[in-house]
């Protein structure tokens, strides 16, 4: 009569798992040691190293937060203008204890002189627009985000009822906004 757990040759034992793990470790270890002919071991081979972006926490933002501080809730860095120095894109809002305060999106450039704060090179989303910003990402020279907003003043500020994905591309020395069609449009 066959065993309810299946035939004995089909059951895995600790030795089977040990042999499988050792073989997998050998394959992965060998792959890590080998590299294709002509591959470079440094990420900057063939291109100039990019200086890091400005520190978003040290910038001064044009927000009126009253008694609370401005808060950097997201950031990303990349050399957006191709000058060899990374810019920092920061999503900033007032540090409210409750609710969803509006966000601003700022592109920070390095300060003009050593020891100074980073400067705001561009405001992509002004907090006065009443938007909340999510999913900030930078790929190459493109900044993308999801903007959440409200269809009317009657919608509670906790619960945005509008969303739109947007991108800003660096072209011709400036950021060009490109928005996805609104949800439900043709």
N, C-alpha and C positions, 0 to 999 in steps of 0.2 A: 504494500500500500504506500503511495507517495506521501511525503511529508506535507502538512498544510503550509509550510513556509517555502515550499518549492524544492527542487532537487538540490542536493548538497553541492554540486559543482556550480550552481548558479548563485549561491549565497556569497556575499562579500565578507571577508574576515579582516581583522586589523592588519594582517600582513599584506593583503591586496591594496589597502589604502596607503600603507607605507611605501610600497613599491611604486604606486601611481604618483604619489607626492614627490618621491625622489626623481622619477623620470621627468615630471613636469618641471621641477626645479632645475634639472640639468639642461633642459631645452631653453628655459627662460634665461638661465645664467649664461649659456653659450651665445644666445642672441644678443645679450647685453654687452658681451665682450667683442663681438664682431661688428664691424661697421662697413658699409659699402666703400669701394675704392673711391678715393677723392673726397670722402666726407670729412668735414671739419669738426673738430671737437669743441669749438667755441661758437655760440649763437651769432656772433657779430661778424663771422667770416664773410668777406665780400661786400660788407657795407659798414658804414661808420656807426660807432656806438652812439646811442641816444642818451642824452643826459636825463636824469629822472625829472618827473614833473614837480611843480610847486606843491608845498604842503597845504592842503585845503583847510586844515584846522587853524592855520595862522593868518588866513586872509580876513579882511574886513568886508562884510557883505552889506548891501544897501537894504537892510530889513529893519523895520520898526517892531521890535519884539517886546517893548515895554519893559517890565521887570525881569523877564526871562532872557536867556541867551539864544543866539542863533545856533542851530545844530546841523552839522554835516551828516546827512543820513545815507548818502551813497557817493561814491567817487570812482573815477576811472582815469587812467593816464594813457596818452599816446602822443606821438609827434604828428599833430594834425596839420601843421602848415609846412612840414618838410624842412625845417631849419636846423635839425639835429638836436633840438631840445624839446622834451615832451611837455605838453600842456596838461593840465588837470581839469577834468570836468567834474563839477560838484553839484549835488542836489542838496539844497539847504532849506530849512524851515525853522520857525520858532519852536523852541522846546516846550510845547504845551503838555500839560499833564494829562489832559483828556481831549477828545475831539481829533479832527484831522486838519491841522493848519495848512494853508496853501504852501506850495513849494516854489522855489526858484531854481533854475538851472544856469550855472555860470561856468564859463571857460576861463581858467586862470592861467596867466602867463608868469614867467619869472620876473622878479622885481627888477627895476631899472638899475638899482645899486645894491651891493651886498649889505645884508643886515636889514633891508626893508621888507615889508610884507609883499606877498604875491599880489599882482594887480589883476583886476577883472578885465579881460580882453573883450569879452562878449557876454551879454545876457541873452540866453536862448528862451527862457521862460521867466517872465516877471511874476513874482508872487501876487501882485495886484490883479492878475488874471484869474485868481481863485482856483488854480489847478493843483492836483496832487500828482506827483511824478513817481512812476514805478519802472522797474526793469531797465535801468540805465545800462547801456553797453556801448563800447567803442570798438570798431573794427576798421583798421586802416585809418582812413580820414573821414569816417562816417560815425556819427553819434546817433544812437537810437534810444527811444524811451516810449513808454505808454503814458499818455496823459489822461487823467480822470477828472471829470468836471460835473457840472450840474445843469440840468435843463431849465431850471427856474429858481427864483429865490425861495420858493416853497419847499424845495427838496432839502431834507435835513443835511447839515454839513458833515455828518458822519458817514453818509451813504451816497457817494457819487453815483449818478445814473447814466453817465456818458463816458465812453472810453474811445481813445483814438491812438493808434500807433503812428509815431512820427520819426523822421530821420532828418538830420542836418548833415549835408555834405560840404566839405571844404572845396570850393571851386572859385577860381579867379580872385583869390585873396579875401574871400568872405564865406560865411556859412549860408547855405541855401536850404531852406526848409522844404521837405517833401513829406506830405501826409498821406497815409493810407485812406482809402474811401471810408466814410462813416459806416458803421454797422447798419445793415439793412438797406443800403443804397444800391442802385443798379449800375 
